[in-house]
Amino acid sequence: MKQYFVTGTDTEVGKTYVTCQLLTAATRLNKKALGYKPVSAGCDLINHEWVNEDAANIQKANSIQLPISEINPIALKPPIAPHIAASEENVVLSDDKIMQGLAHLQSYQPDLLLMEGAGGWRLPLNIPSRGTALAATQSRFMSDVVSAIGMEVILVVGMRLGCLNHALLTAEAIRQDGLTIAGWVANDITGNMSRYSDNLASLKTLLPEPLLAEIPFQQAPKDEALNFALEQLC
């Protein structure tokens, strides 16, 4: 089994889209593929169940159909920062619950397991009240969970103005946390980025990790591109 954590240079850069594309491509190649979104914020009430749209898309892309609660065990209602939503709902964002959900999906023995984060790399899970002694050092982040697991990372770069800085800082933080970046995906999220090709070339030069795939604006990537990405990952 190959497993990776999918993170992004920011929120709304296409993590879920990339995750679903990779899962669908793996299924097309007769691989058993599962996606996992342990924490989400922003849900709609569907058939008496609170459902996050990103988690629902991952559920559809999985080669094994599972209940949404297994794909997304922590589903918070308001579309705000998860640690704030959790505080409002009296929910504890615990490492144990995230890891238990991961272990459950691992028990299905997929060929490929993708665990998608929320927001960017340093997503807060728990921040002690302001004024608490050593509050900063006692804070807990999703990146801490990924580090504890030792999972390799796929970085989704939202191609827009500022992405060079965001990509380099995120990659630097991942490496400093002692983790390996398996590769990165360039996702064109605006369709009108000035000097797109030049910026992509700069990222290829500045990021030593391989470019797994390039996703055009509002177009599905070519099968060949996704097959190449899966060859690198699997």
KOLBA-900144 format. One record per atom (N, C-alpha, C): residue in three letters; x, y, z. Coordinates in steps of 0.2 Angstrom, whole numbers, m for minus. Layout:
BEGIN
<pt ala,<X,Y,Z>>
...
end
This chain:
BEGIN
<pt met,<4,m6,0>>
<pt met,<0,0,0>>
<pt met,<4,6,0>>
<pt lys,<3,11,m4>>
<pt lys,<6,17,m4>>
<pt lys,<1,23,m2>>
<pt gln,<3,27,3>>
<pt gln,<m1,32,6>>
<pt gln,<2,38,6>>
<pt tyr,<m2,44,5>>
<pt tyr,<1,50,4>>
<pt tyr,<m4,55,8>>
<pt phe,<m1,61,10>>
<pt phe,<m5,66,13>>
<pt phe,<m5,72,7>>
<pt val,<m11,74,6>>
<pt val,<m12,79,1>>
<pt val,<m13,86,4>>
<pt thr,<m8,90,3>>
<pt thr,<m9,97,6>>
<pt thr,<m9,102,0>>
<pt gly,<m10,109,2>>
<pt gly,<m10,114,m3>>
<pt gly,<m6,120,m1>>
<pt thr,<m5,124,m5>>
<pt thr,<m2,131,m4>>
<pt thr,<m6,136,0>>
<pt asp,<m13,134,0>>
<pt asp,<m18,138,3>>
<pt asp,<m24,134,3>>
<pt thr,<m30,137,6>>
<pt thr,<m36,134,5>>
<pt thr,<m39,136,m2>>
<pt glu,<m43,132,m5>>
<pt glu,<m46,133,m12>>
<pt glu,<m41,133,m17>>
<pt val,<m36,129,m17>>
<pt val,<m31,128,m22>>
<pt val,<m32,121,m26>>
<pt gly,<m37,117,m24>>
<pt gly,<m39,111,m28>>
<pt gly,<m36,105,m25>>
<pt lys,<m36,105,m19>>
<pt lys,<m33,98,m16>>
<pt lys,<m38,93,m17>>
<pt thr,<m45,94,m16>>
<pt thr,<m50,89,m17>>
<pt thr,<m50,87,m24>>
<pt tyr,<m50,92,m29>>
<pt tyr,<m50,90,m36>>
<pt tyr,<m44,85,m38>>
<pt val,<m38,87,m36>>
<pt val,<m32,83,m37>>
<pt val,<m33,76,m34>>
<pt thr,<m35,76,m28>>
<pt thr,<m36,70,m24>>
<pt thr,<m41,65,m28>>
<pt cys,<m46,68,m30>>
<pt cys,<m51,64,m34>>
<pt cys,<m49,62,m41>>
<pt gln,<m45,66,m44>>
<pt gln,<m42,64,m51>>
<pt gln,<m37,58,m50>>
<pt leu,<m33,59,m45>>
<pt leu,<m29,53,m44>>
<pt leu,<m32,47,m42>>
<pt leu,<m37,47,m38>>
<pt leu,<m41,41,m36>>
<pt leu,<m45,38,m42>>
<pt thr,<m48,42,m46>>
<pt thr,<m51,40,m52>>
<pt thr,<m46,37,m57>>
<pt ala,<m40,40,m58>>
<pt ala,<m35,37,m62>>
<pt ala,<m33,30,m60>>
<pt ala,<m32,30,m53>>
<pt ala,<m29,23,m50>>
<pt ala,<m35,18,m51>>
<pt thr,<m41,20,m50>>
<pt thr,<m46,15,m52>>
<pt thr,<m46,12,m59>>
<pt arg,<m45,17,m63>>
<pt arg,<m45,16,m70>>
<pt arg,<m40,11,m72>>
<pt leu,<m34,11,m68>>
<pt leu,<m29,6,m69>>
<pt leu,<m29,0,m65>>
<pt asn,<m35,m1,m63>>
<pt asn,<m37,m7,m59>>
<pt asn,<m34,m8,m52>>
<pt lys,<m32,m2,m49>>
<pt lys,<m30,m1,m42>>
<pt lys,<m35,0,m37>>
<pt lys,<m35,m3,m32>>
<pt lys,<m39,m1,m26>>
<pt lys,<m37,5,m23>>
<pt ala,<m41,10,m23>>
<pt ala,<m39,17,m21>>
<pt ala,<m45,20,m16>>
<pt leu,<m42,23,m11>>
<pt leu,<m46,26,m6>>
<pt leu,<m44,33,m4>>
<pt gly,<m49,37,m3>>
<pt gly,<m47,44,m1>>
<pt gly,<m50,45,6>>
<pt tyr,<m47,49,10>>
<pt tyr,<m49,50,17>>
<pt tyr,<m48,58,19>>
<pt lys,<m53,61,21>>
<pt lys,<m53,68,23>>
<pt lys,<m55,68,30>>
<pt pro,<m50,67,35>>
<pt pro,<m52,67,42>>
<pt pro,<m56,72,45>>
<pt val,<m54,79,43>>
<pt val,<m57,84,46>>
<pt val,<m60,89,40>>
<pt ser,<m66,91,41>>
<pt ser,<m69,96,36>>
<pt ser,<m73,101,40>>
<pt ala,<m74,107,37>>
<pt ala,<m79,112,40>>
<pt ala,<m83,115,34>>
<pt gly,<m89,115,35>>
<pt gly,<m94,117,30>>
<pt gly,<m98,111,28>>
<pt cys,<m104,110,30>>
<pt cys,<m108,104,29>>
<pt cys,<m115,106,27>>
<pt asp,<m118,102,23>>
<pt asp,<m125,103,21>>
<pt asp,<m129,97,24>>
<pt leu,<m135,98,26>>
<pt leu,<m139,92,29>>
<pt leu,<m142,89,23>>
<pt ile,<m140,82,22>>
<pt ile,<m142,78,17>>
<pt ile,<m145,72,19>>
<pt asn,<m151,70,18>>
<pt asn,<m154,64,21>>
<pt asn,<m153,63,28>>
<pt his,<m154,68,32>>
<pt his,<m153,68,39>>
<pt his,<m145,67,42>>
<pt glu,<m141,69,37>>
<pt glu,<m134,68,39>>
<pt glu,<m130,74,36>>
<pt trp,<m125,77,41>>
<pt trp,<m121,82,39>>
<pt trp,<m116,80,34>>
<pt val,<m116,83,28>>
<pt val,<m111,80,23>>
<pt val,<m107,86,20>>
<pt asn,<m100,85,20>>
<pt asn,<m96,90,17>>
<pt asn,<m95,89,10>>
<pt glu,<m95,94,6>>
<pt glu,<m95,93,m2>>
<pt glu,<m89,90,m4>>
<pt asp,<m83,92,m1>>
<pt asp,<m77,89,m3>>
<pt asp,<m76,81,m1>>
<pt ala,<m79,80,5>>
<pt ala,<m79,73,7>>
<pt ala,<m83,69,2>>
<pt ala,<m89,72,0>>
<pt ala,<m94,68,m4>>
<pt ala,<m90,66,m11>>
<pt asn,<m87,71,m13>>
<pt asn,<m83,70,m20>>
<pt asn,<m78,65,m19>>
<pt ile,<m74,65,m14>>
<pt ile,<m69,59,m12>>
<pt ile,<m73,53,m12>>
<pt gln,<m78,52,m8>>
<pt gln,<m82,46,m8>>
<pt gln,<m84,43,m15>>
<pt lys,<m86,48,m19>>
<pt lys,<m88,46,m26>>
<pt lys,<m82,43,m30>>
<pt ala,<m76,46,m29>>
<pt ala,<m70,44,m33>>
<pt ala,<m67,38,m30>>
<pt asn,<m69,36,m24>>
<pt asn,<m66,30,m21>>
<pt asn,<m68,24,m25>>
<pt ser,<m63,19,m26>>
<pt ser,<m65,13,m29>>
<pt ser,<m69,8,m25>>
<pt ile,<m69,9,m18>>
<pt ile,<m73,5,m14>>
<pt ile,<m78,10,m11>>
<pt gln,<m84,9,m11>>
<pt gln,<m89,13,m9>>
<pt gln,<m90,12,m1>>
<pt leu,<m89,17,3>>
<pt leu,<m90,17,10>>
<pt leu,<m94,23,12>>
<pt pro,<m97,22,18>>
<pt pro,<m101,27,21>>
<pt pro,<m97,34,22>>
<pt ile,<m100,39,21>>
<pt ile,<m97,46,22>>
<pt ile,<m94,47,28>>
<pt ser,<m96,44,34>>
<pt ser,<m93,44,40>>
<pt ser,<m87,41,41>>
<pt glu,<m85,36,36>>
<pt glu,<m79,33,36>>
<pt glu,<m74,37,32>>
<pt ile,<m76,41,27>>
<pt ile,<m72,45,23>>
<pt ile,<m70,51,27>>
<pt asn,<m75,54,31>>
<pt asn,<m74,60,34>>
<pt asn,<m77,60,41>>
<pt pro,<m73,57,46>>
<pt pro,<m76,56,53>>
<pt pro,<m77,62,57>>
<pt ile,<m74,68,55>>
<pt ile,<m75,74,59>>
<pt ile,<m78,79,54>>
<pt ala,<m84,80,54>>
<pt ala,<m88,84,49>>
<pt ala,<m91,90,53>>
<pt leu,<m88,96,53>>
<pt leu,<m90,102,57>>
<pt leu,<m95,106,52>>
<pt lys,<m100,109,55>>
<pt lys,<m105,112,51>>
<pt lys,<m103,119,48>>
<pt pro,<m101,123,52>>
<pt pro,<m100,130,49>>
<pt pro,<m94,130,45>>
<pt pro,<m94,134,39>>
<pt pro,<m88,134,34>>
<pt pro,<m83,139,37>>
<pt ile,<m80,138,42>>
<pt ile,<m75,142,45>>
<pt ile,<m69,138,47>>
<pt ala,<m63,141,50>>
<pt ala,<m58,137,52>>
<pt ala,<m60,131,57>>
<pt pro,<m57,125,55>>
<pt pro,<m60,119,59>>
<pt pro,<m59,120,67>>
<pt his,<m53,123,69>>
<pt his,<m53,123,76>>
<pt his,<m58,128,80>>
<pt ile,<m60,133,76>>
<pt ile,<m65,137,78>>
<pt ile,<m72,134,78>>
<pt ala,<m73,130,73>>
<pt ala,<m79,127,72>>
<pt ala,<m80,121,77>>
<pt ala,<m75,118,78>>
<pt ala,<m75,113,83>>
<pt ala,<m76,115,90>>
<pt ser,<m73,121,92>>
<pt ser,<m74,124,98>>
<pt ser,<m82,126,99>>
<pt glu,<m85,129,94>>
<pt glu,<m92,131,94>>
<pt glu,<m96,125,95>>
<pt glu,<m94,119,92>>
<pt glu,<m98,113,93>>
<pt glu,<m96,108,98>>
<pt asn,<m91,110,102>>
<pt asn,<m89,106,108>>
<pt asn,<m86,99,105>>
<pt val,<m82,100,100>>
<pt val,<m79,94,97>>
<pt val,<m72,94,98>>
<pt val,<m69,89,100>>
<pt val,<m62,89,101>>
<pt val,<m58,86,95>>
<pt leu,<m54,90,92>>
<pt leu,<m50,87,86>>
<pt leu,<m44,84,88>>
<pt ser,<m45,77,90>>
<pt ser,<m40,73,93>>
<pt ser,<m36,69,87>>
<pt asp,<m29,69,89>>
<pt asp,<m25,64,85>>
<pt asp,<m28,57,84>>
<pt asp,<m30,55,90>>
<pt asp,<m32,48,90>>
<pt asp,<m38,47,85>>
<pt lys,<m43,51,85>>
<pt lys,<m48,50,81>>
<pt lys,<m46,50,73>>
<pt ile,<m42,55,72>>
<pt ile,<m39,55,65>>
<pt ile,<m35,49,63>>
<pt met,<m31,46,68>>
<pt met,<m27,40,66>>
<pt met,<m32,34,66>>
<pt gln,<m37,34,71>>
<pt gln,<m41,28,71>>
<pt gln,<m45,27,64>>
<pt gly,<m47,33,61>>
<pt gly,<m50,33,55>>
<pt gly,<m46,31,49>>
<pt leu,<m39,33,50>>
<pt leu,<m34,31,45>>
<pt leu,<m33,23,45>>
<pt ala,<m32,21,51>>
<pt ala,<m31,14,52>>
<pt ala,<m37,10,49>>
<pt his,<m43,12,50>>
<pt his,<m49,9,48>>
<pt his,<m49,8,40>>
<pt leu,<m47,13,37>>
<pt leu,<m47,13,29>>
<pt leu,<m41,9,27>>
<pt gln,<m35,9,31>>
<pt gln,<m30,5,29>>
<pt gln,<m31,m3,30>>
<pt ser,<m36,m4,34>>
<pt ser,<m38,m11,35>>
<pt ser,<m42,m14,28>>
<pt tyr,<m44,m10,24>>
<pt tyr,<m46,m12,17>>
<pt tyr,<m41,m14,12>>
<pt gln,<m35,m12,14>>
<pt gln,<m29,m14,11>>
<pt gln,<m29,m11,3>>
<pt pro,<m30,m5,3>>
<pt pro,<m30,m2,m4>>
<pt pro,<m23,m1,m7>>
<pt asp,<m22,m1,m13>>
<pt asp,<m16,0,m16>>
<pt asp,<m13,7,m15>>
<pt leu,<m18,12,m15>>
<pt leu,<m17,19,m15>>
<pt leu,<m22,22,m10>>
<pt leu,<m19,25,m5>>
<pt leu,<m23,29,0>>
<pt leu,<m21,36,1>>
<pt leu,<m25,41,m1>>
<pt leu,<m24,48,0>>
<pt leu,<m28,51,5>>
<pt met,<m24,54,10>>
<pt met,<m27,58,15>>
<pt met,<m26,65,14>>
<pt glu,<m32,68,13>>
<pt glu,<m32,75,11>>
<pt glu,<m33,80,18>>
<pt gly,<m29,85,18>>
<pt gly,<m29,90,23>>
<pt gly,<m35,95,22>>
<pt ala,<m35,100,26>>
<pt ala,<m40,105,26>>
<pt ala,<m36,112,26>>
<pt gly,<m37,116,22>>
<pt gly,<m33,123,22>>
<pt gly,<m26,121,19>>
<pt gly,<m21,124,22>>
<pt gly,<m14,123,21>>
<pt gly,<m11,119,25>>
<pt trp,<m4,119,25>>
<pt trp,<0,114,29>>
<pt trp,<m1,115,36>>
<pt arg,<0,121,39>>
<pt arg,<0,122,46>>
<pt arg,<m8,123,48>>
<pt leu,<m12,119,47>>
<pt leu,<m19,120,49>>
<pt leu,<m20,118,57>>
<pt pro,<m22,123,61>>
<pt pro,<m23,122,68>>
<pt pro,<m28,117,69>>
<pt leu,<m27,113,74>>
<pt leu,<m32,108,77>>
<pt leu,<m34,110,84>>
<pt asn,<m30,113,87>>
<pt asn,<m31,115,94>>
<pt asn,<m26,121,96>>
<pt ile,<m29,126,98>>
<pt ile,<m25,132,101>>
<pt ile,<m28,134,108>>
<pt pro,<m24,133,113>>
<pt pro,<m26,135,120>>
<pt pro,<m28,142,120>>
<pt ser,<m32,143,125>>
<pt ser,<m35,150,126>>
<pt ser,<m29,155,126>>
<pt arg,<m30,161,124>>
<pt arg,<m25,166,124>>
<pt arg,<m23,168,131>>
<pt gly,<m17,168,133>>
<pt gly,<m15,170,139>>
<pt gly,<m12,164,143>>
<pt thr,<m14,158,140>>
<pt thr,<m12,151,143>>
<pt thr,<m4,151,143>>
<pt ala,<m1,149,148>>
<pt ala,<6,148,148>>
<pt ala,<8,144,142>>
<pt leu,<13,146,138>>
<pt leu,<16,141,133>>
<pt leu,<11,140,128>>
<pt ala,<6,144,127>>
<pt ala,<0,142,122>>
<pt ala,<3,140,115>>
<pt ala,<8,144,113>>
<pt ala,<10,143,106>>
<pt ala,<13,136,106>>
<pt thr,<17,134,111>>
<pt thr,<20,127,110>>
<pt thr,<15,122,112>>
<pt gln,<10,123,115>>
<pt gln,<5,118,116>>
<pt gln,<0,117,111>>
<pt ser,<0,122,106>>
<pt ser,<m5,121,100>>
<pt ser,<m3,115,96>>
<pt arg,<m9,112,93>>
<pt arg,<m8,106,89>>
<pt arg,<m10,108,82>>
<pt phe,<m7,105,77>>
<pt phe,<m8,106,70>>
<pt phe,<m9,100,66>>
<pt met,<m12,100,61>>
<pt met,<m13,94,56>>
<pt met,<m6,91,54>>
<pt ser,<m2,96,53>>
<pt ser,<5,94,51>>
<pt ser,<8,90,57>>
<pt asp,<7,91,63>>
<pt asp,<9,86,68>>
<pt asp,<7,79,68>>
<pt val,<1,78,66>>
<pt val,<m2,72,65>>
<pt val,<2,68,59>>
<pt val,<2,72,53>>
<pt val,<6,69,48>>
<pt val,<13,67,49>>
<pt ser,<16,71,53>>
<pt ser,<23,70,55>>
<pt ser,<23,64,60>>
<pt ala,<19,63,64>>
<pt ala,<18,57,68>>
<pt ala,<17,51,64>>
<pt ile,<14,51,59>>
<pt ile,<12,45,55>>
<pt ile,<19,44,50>>
<pt gly,<22,49,48>>
<pt gly,<28,49,44>>
<pt gly,<26,48,37>>
<pt met,<20,51,35>>
<pt met,<17,50,28>>
<pt met,<20,55,23>>
<pt glu,<22,52,17>>
<pt glu,<24,57,12>>
<pt glu,<19,62,10>>
<pt val,<21,67,7>>
<pt val,<17,72,5>>
<pt val,<16,74,m2>>
<pt ile,<10,75,m5>>
<pt ile,<9,78,m11>>
<pt ile,<7,85,m10>>
<pt leu,<11,90,m13>>
<pt leu,<9,97,m13>>
<pt leu,<5,100,m19>>
<pt val,<m1,102,m18>>
<pt val,<m4,105,m23>>
<pt val,<m3,113,m23>>
<pt val,<0,115,m29>>
<pt val,<1,122,m29>>
<pt val,<m4,126,m33>>
<pt gly,<m8,130,m30>>
<pt gly,<m13,134,m34>>
<pt gly,<m9,140,m38>>
<pt met,<m9,139,m45>>
<pt met,<m6,143,m49>>
<pt met,<m9,150,m50>>
<pt arg,<m7,155,m46>>
<pt arg,<m9,162,m46>>
<pt arg,<m4,166,m43>>
<pt leu,<m5,173,m43>>
<pt leu,<0,177,m41>>
<pt leu,<2,176,m34>>
<pt gly,<8,175,m32>>
<pt gly,<10,174,m25>>
<pt gly,<12,167,m24>>
<pt cys,<10,162,m29>>
<pt cys,<11,155,m28>>
<pt cys,<19,153,m27>>
<pt leu,<23,157,m30>>
<pt leu,<30,155,m29>>
<pt leu,<32,155,m21>>
<pt asn,<30,161,m18>>
<pt asn,<32,162,m11>>
<pt asn,<28,156,m7>>
<pt his,<22,155,m8>>
<pt his,<18,150,m5>>
<pt his,<20,143,m6>>
<pt ala,<22,142,m12>>
<pt ala,<25,135,m13>>
<pt ala,<31,134,m10>>
<pt leu,<36,138,m10>>
<pt leu,<43,138,m7>>
<pt leu,<42,137,1>>
<pt leu,<38,142,4>>
<pt leu,<38,142,11>>
<pt leu,<34,135,13>>
<pt thr,<29,133,10>>
<pt thr,<26,127,12>>
<pt thr,<30,121,11>>
<pt ala,<34,120,6>>
<pt ala,<39,115,5>>
<pt ala,<44,115,10>>
<pt glu,<47,121,11>>
<pt glu,<52,122,17>>
<pt glu,<49,119,23>>
<pt ala,<43,121,25>>
<pt ala,<40,119,31>>
<pt ala,<39,111,32>>
<pt ile,<37,108,26>>
<pt ile,<36,101,26>>
<pt ile,<43,97,27>>
<pt arg,<48,100,24>>
<pt arg,<55,97,24>>
<pt arg,<57,98,31>>
<pt gln,<56,104,34>>
<pt gln,<59,105,41>>
<pt gln,<55,101,46>>
<pt asp,<49,98,45>>
<pt asp,<45,94,49>>
<pt asp,<48,87,48>>
<pt gly,<53,86,44>>
<pt gly,<56,79,43>>
<pt gly,<52,74,38>>
<pt leu,<48,77,34>>
<pt leu,<44,73,29>>
<pt leu,<47,74,22>>
<pt thr,<45,69,18>>
<pt thr,<47,69,11>>
<pt thr,<41,71,7>>
<pt ile,<43,76,2>>
<pt ile,<38,78,m3>>
<pt ile,<38,73,m9>>
<pt ala,<33,69,m10>>
<pt ala,<34,64,m16>>
<pt ala,<33,68,m22>>
<pt gly,<30,74,m22>>
<pt gly,<30,78,m29>>
<pt gly,<25,83,m28>>
<pt trp,<24,87,m33>>
<pt trp,<19,93,m33>>
<pt trp,<15,93,m39>>
<pt val,<9,96,m38>>
<pt val,<5,97,m44>>
<pt val,<3,104,m45>>
<pt ala,<4,106,m51>>
<pt ala,<3,113,m53>>
<pt ala,<m5,114,m56>>
<pt asn,<m9,117,m52>>
<pt asn,<m16,117,m53>>
<pt asn,<m18,125,m55>>
<pt asp,<m19,126,m61>>
<pt asp,<m21,132,m64>>
<pt asp,<m28,134,m61>>
<pt ile,<m29,138,m56>>
<pt ile,<m35,140,m53>>
<pt ile,<m39,146,m55>>
<pt thr,<m35,150,m60>>
<pt thr,<m38,156,m62>>
<pt thr,<m39,156,m70>>
<pt gly,<m35,153,m73>>
<pt gly,<m35,154,m81>>
<pt gly,<m32,160,m84>>
<pt asn,<m30,164,m79>>
<pt asn,<m28,171,m82>>
<pt asn,<m21,173,m78>>
<pt met,<m18,169,m76>>
<pt met,<m12,171,m72>>
<pt met,<m6,174,m77>>
<pt ser,<m4,179,m75>>
<pt ser,<1,183,m80>>
<pt ser,<7,179,m79>>
<pt arg,<10,178,m85>>
<pt arg,<17,174,m86>>
<pt arg,<16,167,m83>>
<pt tyr,<11,164,m84>>
<pt tyr,<10,157,m81>>
<pt tyr,<16,152,m83>>
<pt ser,<18,152,m89>>
<pt ser,<23,147,m91>>
<pt ser,<30,149,m87>>
<pt asp,<31,156,m87>>
<pt asp,<37,158,m83>>
<pt asp,<37,156,m76>>
<pt asn,<31,157,m73>>
<pt asn,<31,155,m66>>
<pt asn,<31,147,m65>>
<pt leu,<28,143,m69>>
<pt leu,<29,136,m69>>
<pt leu,<36,134,m70>>
<pt ala,<40,137,m74>>
<pt ala,<47,136,m75>>
<pt ala,<51,137,m69>>
<pt ser,<49,143,m66>>
<pt ser,<53,145,m60>>
<pt ser,<52,140,m54>>
<pt leu,<45,137,m54>>
<pt leu,<44,132,m49>>
<pt leu,<48,126,m50>>
<pt lys,<48,124,m56>>
<pt lys,<52,118,m58>>
<pt lys,<59,119,m56>>
<pt thr,<62,125,m57>>
<pt thr,<69,126,m55>>
<pt thr,<70,126,m47>>
<pt leu,<65,129,m44>>
<pt leu,<66,130,m37>>
<pt leu,<64,124,m32>>
<pt leu,<59,120,m35>>
<pt leu,<57,114,m31>>
<pt leu,<61,108,m33>>
<pt pro,<65,105,m29>>
<pt pro,<69,99,m32>>
<pt pro,<64,93,m33>>
<pt glu,<59,93,m30>>
<pt glu,<54,87,m30>>
<pt glu,<51,87,m37>>
<pt pro,<49,81,m39>>
<pt pro,<46,81,m46>>
<pt pro,<39,84,m47>>
<pt leu,<38,87,m53>>
<pt leu,<31,89,m55>>
<pt leu,<27,83,m57>>
<pt leu,<22,81,m53>>
<pt leu,<18,75,m55>>
<pt leu,<13,76,m60>>
<pt ala,<10,82,m60>>
<pt ala,<5,83,m65>>
<pt ala,<4,91,m66>>
<pt glu,<2,93,m72>>
<pt glu,<m1,100,m73>>
<pt glu,<m8,100,m75>>
<pt ile,<m12,103,m71>>
<pt ile,<m19,103,m72>>
<pt ile,<m22,110,m75>>
<pt pro,<m24,110,m81>>
<pt pro,<m27,116,m84>>
<pt pro,<m33,119,m81>>
<pt phe,<m34,125,m82>>
<pt phe,<m40,128,m79>>
<pt phe,<m46,125,m82>>
<pt gln,<m51,123,m77>>
<pt gln,<m57,121,m79>>
<pt gln,<m57,115,m84>>
<pt gln,<m52,111,m84>>
<pt gln,<m51,106,m89>>
<pt gln,<m48,100,m85>>
<pt ala,<m51,94,m87>>
<pt ala,<m48,88,m83>>
<pt ala,<m41,87,m86>>
<pt pro,<m37,85,m82>>
<pt pro,<m30,83,m85>>
<pt pro,<m30,77,m90>>
<pt lys,<m26,76,m94>>
<pt lys,<m25,71,m99>>
<pt lys,<m24,64,m95>>
<pt asp,<m27,59,m97>>
<pt asp,<m25,52,m94>>
<pt asp,<m18,51,m94>>
<pt glu,<m14,53,m99>>
<pt glu,<m7,52,m99>>
<pt glu,<m3,55,m93>>
<pt ala,<m6,61,m92>>
<pt ala,<m3,65,m86>>
<pt ala,<m4,62,m80>>
<pt leu,<m10,59,m79>>
<pt leu,<m12,56,m72>>
<pt leu,<m8,49,m72>>
<pt asn,<m8,46,m77>>
<pt asn,<m4,39,m77>>
<pt asn,<3,40,m75>>
<pt phe,<6,46,m78>>
<pt phe,<13,48,m76>>
<pt phe,<14,49,m69>>
<pt ala,<9,53,m66>>
<pt ala,<9,54,m59>>
<pt ala,<9,48,m55>>
<pt leu,<4,43,m57>>
<pt leu,<3,37,m53>>
<pt leu,<9,33,m53>>
<pt glu,<13,33,m59>>
<pt glu,<19,29,m60>>
<pt glu,<24,32,m55>>
<pt gln,<24,38,m54>>
<pt gln,<29,41,m49>>
<pt gln,<27,39,m42>>
<pt leu,<21,39,m40>>
<pt leu,<18,38,m34>>
<pt leu,<18,30,m32>>
<pt cys,<16,26,m37>>
<pt cys,<15,19,m35>>
<pt cys,<20,14,m38>>
end
